[in-house]
Amino acid sequence: MNDQQLDRVFLALANSSRRQLMDLVAARPGCTLSQLLSEFDISRIGLMKHLQVLLDANLVIAEKRGRERPLYLNSVPLQLIHERWSDQYRDFWAGQLTRLKYAVESNSADTTKVRKKEKV
């Protein structure tokens, strides 16, 4: 994903109405703009503009079926963003957790040895 595509995705996600629109499309795959209009307090043209931003960011896909355009959520851009930033930290935190595990186990083993010596 290049910087221009990334900017489009973040621009689309920056608006609460567009996020709500994405949530509705995800919950109702194949719905149309007309079906979603009742969920918003904006005009049809306003909703169409929000939808166009989502389409430009490739977060929503619209199929053309005659006069209707069923809408579907495309989560691929979100997954690419997630992978871009989380992969670099996943390895770091996995290593930290492994070190913590060994430290706790080592401390637990030392505590057990001390208790056995106290009993003798």
PAZAPA-4460 file (N, C-alpha, C; in steps of 0.05 Angstrom, whole numbers, plus 32768, in hexadecimal, padded with zeros to 4 digits):
% residues 120
    n_x    n_y    n_z   ca_x   ca_y   ca_z    c_x    c_y    c_z   seq   type   mol
   8011   7FE9   8000   8000   8000   8000   8012   8019   8000     1      M     A
   800F   802A   7FEC   801F   8042   7FEB   8014   8058   7FFD     2      N     A
   8023   806E   7FFF   801C   8083   8011   8001   8091   8009     3      D     A
   7FFC   8093   7FEF   7FE3   809F   7FE6   7FCB   808E   7FEE     4      Q     A
   7FCD   8074   7FEB   7FB8   8062   7FF3   7FB4   8063   8011     5      Q     A
   7FCA   8064   801F   7FC9   8065   803C   7FBB   807E   8046     6      L     A
   7FC1   8095   8039   7FB4   80AE   8040   7F96   80AD   803B     7      D     A
   7F8E   80A0   8025   7F71   809D   801F   7F63   808D   8035     8      R     A
   7F6F   8078   803E   7F63   8067   8052   7F60   8077   806C     9      V     A
   7F75   8084   8075   7F74   8094   808E   7F60   80AB   808B    10      F     A
   7F5E   80B8   8074   7F4B   80CD   8070   7F2F   80C2   8072    11      L     A
   7F2A   80AB   8067   7F0F   809E   8068   7F08   8097   8085    12      A     A
   7F1B   808D   8094   7F16   8085   80B0   7F14   809C   80C3    13      L     A
   7F1C   80B4   80BA   7F1D   80CB   80CC   7F01   80D6   80D2    14      A     A
   7EED   80CD   80C4   7ED2   80D8   80C7   7EBF   80C3   80D4    15      N     A
   7EB1   80CC   80E9   7EA0   80B9   80F7   7E88   80AF   80E6    16      S     A
   7E7E   80C0   80D4   7E68   80B7   80C2   7E72   80A1   80AF    17      S     A
   7E8A   80A4   80A6   7E95   808F   8094   7E9B   8075   80A3    18      R     A
   7EA4   8078   80BB   7EA8   805F   80CB   7E8D   8051   80D1    19      R     A
   7E79   8061   80D6   7E5E   8056   80DB   7E54   8049   80C1    20      Q     A
   7E59   8055   80AB   7E51   804A   8091   7E60   802F   808C    21      L     A
   7E79   802E   8092   7E88   8015   808F   7E7D   8000   80A1    22      M     A
   7E76   8007   80BA   7E6A   7FF3   80CD   7E50   7FE8   80C2    23      D     A
   7E40   7FF9   80B7   7E26   7FF0   80AC   7E2A   7FDE   8094    24      L     A
   7E3D   7FE6   8082   7E42   7FD5   806B   7E4D   7FBA   8073    25      V     A
   7E5E   7FBA   8088   7E68   7FA0   8092   7E52   7F8F   809E    26      A     A
   7E3F   7F9C   80AB   7E29   7F8D   80B8   7E15   7F84   80A4    27      A     A
   7E12   7F92   808E   7DFE   7F8B   8079   7E0B   7F89   805E    28      R     A
   7E1B   7F74   8059   7E28   7F72   803F   7E13   7F71   8028    29      P     A
   7E19   7F80   8013   7E07   7F81   7FFC   7DF1   7F96   7FFF    30      G     A
   7DF2   7FA6   8014   7DDE   7FBC   8016   7DE3   7FD2   8002    31      C     A
   7DD0   7FE2   7FFE   7DD2   7FF8   7FEB   7DD2   8013   7FFA    32      T     A
   7DDA   8028   7FEC   7DDB   8043   7FF8   7DBF   804A   8001    33      L     A
   7DAB   8044   7FF2   7D8F   804B   7FF9   7D87   803D   8013    34      S     A
   7D90   8025   8018   7D8A   8017   8030   7D98   8023   8048    35      Q     A
   7DAF   802F   8044   7DBE   803A   805A   7DB6   8057   8060    36      L     A
   7DA9   8064   804E   7DA2   8080   8051   7D92   8086   806B    37      L     A
   7D81   8073   8072   7D70   8078   808A   7D80   8078   80A4    38      S     A
   7D98   806E   80A4   7DA9   806D   80BC   7DB8   8087   80C1    39      E     A
   7DB6   809A   80AF   7DC6   80B3   80B1   7DB3   80CB   80B0    40      F     A
   7DBC   80E1   80BC   7DAE   80FA   80BC   7DBA   810D   80A8    41      D     A
   7DC2   8103   8091   7DCE   8114   807C   7DBF   810D   8062    42      I     A
   7DC4   811F   804F   7DB6   811B   8035   7DC2   8103   8025    43      S     A
   7DB4   80FB   8011   7DBE   80E5   8000   7DD8   80ED   7FF3    44      R     A
   7DDB   8106   7FEA   7DF3   810F   7FDD   7E0A   810F   7FF2    45      I     A
   7E05   8118   800A   7E19   8117   801F   7E23   80FB   8025    46      G     A
   7E10   80E8   8026   7E18   80CC   802B   7E27   80C1   8013    47      L     A
   7E20   80C9   7FFB   7E2E   80C1   7FE3   7E4B   80CB   7FE3    48      M     A
   7E4F   80E3   7FED   7E6A   80EE   7FEF   7E7B   80DE   8003    49      K     A
   7E6F   80D7   801A   7E7D   80C6   802D   7E84   80AB   8021    50      H     A
   7E70   80A0   8013   7E75   8086   8007   7E8B   8087   7FF2    51      L     A
   7E8C   809D   7FE3   7EA1   80A0   7FCF   7EBD   80A0   7FDC    52      Q     A
   7EBF   80AD   7FF3   7ED9   80AD   8001   7EE1   8091   8008    53      V     A
   7ECE   8081   8012   7ED3   8065   8019   7EDA   8054   8000    54      L     A
   7ECD   805A   7FEA   7ED3   804C   7FD1   7EEF   8053   7FC8    55      L     A
   7EF6   806D   7FC9   7F11   8075   7FC1   7F27   8068   7FD2    56      D     A
   7F21   8064   7FEB   7F34   8057   7FFD   7F34   8039   7FFB    57      A     A
   7F22   802F   7FEB   7F1E   8012   7FE6   7F16   8003   8000    58      N     A
   7F08   8012   8012   7EFE   8005   802A   7EE2   7FFA   8026    59      L     A
   7ED4   8003   8012   7EBA   7FF9   800A   7EBB   7FF3   7FEC    60      V     A
   7EAF   7FDD   7FE4   7EAE   7FD6   7FC8   7E91   7FD6   7FBF    61      I     A
   7E8C   7FE2   7FA8   7E70   7FE3   7F9E   7E6F   7FD3   7F83    62      A     A
   7E5D   7FC0   7F82   7E59   7FB1   7F69   7E43   7FBF   7F5A    63      E     A
   7E44   7FBD   7F40   7E2F   7FC9   7F30   7E1D   7FB2   7F26    64      K     A
   7E04   7FB3   7F2F   7DEF   7FA0   7F27   7DD7   7FAF   7F1D    65      R     A
   7DD6   7FB4   7F04   7DC0   7FC4   7EF9   7DC1   7FE0   7F04    66      G     A
   7DAB   7FE8   7F11   7DAA   8003   7F1C   7DB4   8003   7F39    67      R     A
   7DB8   7FEC   7F45   7DC1   7FEB   7F61   7DDF   7FE7   7F63    68      E     A
   7DEA   7FF0   7F79   7E06   7FEC   7F7F   7E09   7FE0   7F9B    69      R     A
   7E08   7FC6   7F9E   7E0C   7FBA   7FB8   7E28   7FC1   7FC3    70      P     A
   7E29   7FC6   7FDD   7E42   7FCF   7FEA   7E4D   7FB8   7FFC    71      L     A
   7E67   7FB6   7FFC   7E74   7FA2   800C   7E8D   7FAE   8019    72      Y     A
   7E93   7FA7   8031   7EAB   7FB0   803F   7EC3   7FA1   8034    73      L     A
   7ED9   7FB0   8030   7EF2   7FA4   8028   7F06   7FAA   803F    74      N     A
   7F0C   7F96   804E   7F1D   7F99   8066   7F3B   7F97   805F    75      S     A
   7F42   7F92   8047   7F5E   7F8F   803F   7F6F   7FA7   8046    76      V     A
   7F67   7FC0   803F   7F77   7FD7   8047   7F7C   7FD9   8065    77      P     A
   7F67   7FD3   8075   7F6A   7FD3   8092   7F7E   7FBE   809B    78      L     A
   7F7D   7FA7   808F   7F90   7F92   8096   7FAC   7F99   808F    79      Q     A
   7FB0   7FA6   8078   7FCB   7FAF   8070   7FD6   7FC3   8084    80      L     A
   7FC6   7FD6   808C   7FCE   7FEA   80A0   7FD5   7FDC   80BA    81      I     A
   7FC4   7FCA   80C3   7FCA   7FBB   80DC   7FE4   7FAD   80DA    82      H     A
   7FE9   7F9F   80C4   8002   7F90   80C1   801A   7FA2   80C0    83      E     A
   8017   7FB9   80B3   802E   7FCB   80B1   8038   7FD5   80CC    84      R     A
   8026   7FDA   80DE   802F   7FE5   80F8   8030   7FD0   810E    85      W     A
   8021   7FBB   810D   8021   7FA8   8123   8037   7F93   8120    86      S     A
   803F   7F8C   8108   8053   7F77   8105   806D   7F7E   8112    87      D     A
   8075   7F98   8110   808F   7FA0   811C   808E   7F9F   813A    88      Q     A
   8077   7FA2   8146   8075   7FA1   8163   806F   7F85   816E    89      Y     A
   8063   7F75   815D   805C   7F5A   8166   8075   7F4A   816E    90      R     A
   808A   7F4C   815E   80A2   7F3D   8165   80AF   7F48   817F    91      D     A
   80AE   7F62   8182   80B9   7F6E   819A   80AA   7F64   81B3    92      F     A
   8090   7F66   81B2   8080   7F5D   81CA   8081   7F3F   81CE    93      W     A
   8083   7F30   81B9   8086   7F13   81BD   80A0   7F0D   81CC    94      A     A
   80B5   7F1A   81C5   80CE   7F17   81D2   80CD   7F1F   81F0    95      G     A
   80C0   7F36   81F4   80BD   7F40   8210   80AD   7F2C   8221    96      Q     A
   8098   7F21   8216   8087   7F0E   8225   8096   7EF4   822A    97      L     A
   80A7   7EEC   8217   80B7   7ED4   821B   80CB   7ED8   8232    98      T     A
   80D8   7EEF   8232   80EB   7EF6   8248   80DC   7EF7   8263    99      R     A
   80C4   7F02   8264   80B4   7F03   827C   80AD   7EE7   8286   100      L     A
   80A6   7ED6   8273   809E   7EBA   827A   80B6   7EAC   8288   101      K     A
   80CE   7EAF   827B   80E5   7EA2   8287   80ED   7EAE   82A2   102      Y     A
   80EA   7EC8   82A5   80F0   7ED5   82BE   80DD   7ECB   82D4   103      A     A
   80C3   7ECA   82CE   80B0   7EC0   82E1   80B5   7EA3   82E9   104      V     A
   80BA   7E93   82D5   80BF   7E76   82DA   80D9   7E73   82EA   105      E     A
   80ED   7E82   82E4   8106   7E81   82F3   8102   7E8A   8310   106      S     A
   80F4   7E9F   8314   80EE   7EA9   832F   80DD   7E95   833E   107      N     A
   80CB   7E88   8331   80BA   7E74   833E   80CB   7E5C   8346   108      S     A
   80DD   7E54   8335   80EF   7E3D   833C   8101   7E44   8353   109      A     A
   810B   7E5D   8354   811C   7E65   836A   810C   7E66   8384   110      D     A
   80F4   7E6F   8383   80E3   7E70   839B   80DD   7E54   83A5   111      T     A
   80D9   7E41   8393   80D3   7E25   839B   80EC   7E19   83A9   112      T     A
   8104   7E1F   839F   811D   7E15   83AC   8120   7E20   83C8   113      K     A
   811A   7E3A   83CC   811D   7E46   83E6   8109   7E39   83F9   114      V     A
   80F1   7E34   83F1   80DD   7E28   8402   80E5   7E0C   840B   115      R     A
   80F1   7DFD   83F8   80FA   7DE2   83FF   8110   7DE3   8413   116      K     A
   8123   7DF6   8411   8139   7DF9   8424   812E   7E00   8440   117      K     A
   8119   7E11   8441   810D   7E19   845A   8101   7E02   8469   118      E     A
   80F6   7DEF   845A   80E8   7DD8   8467   80FD   7DC4   8473   119      K     A
   8114   7DC4   8468   8129   7DB0   8471   8134   7DB8   848B   120      V     A
***
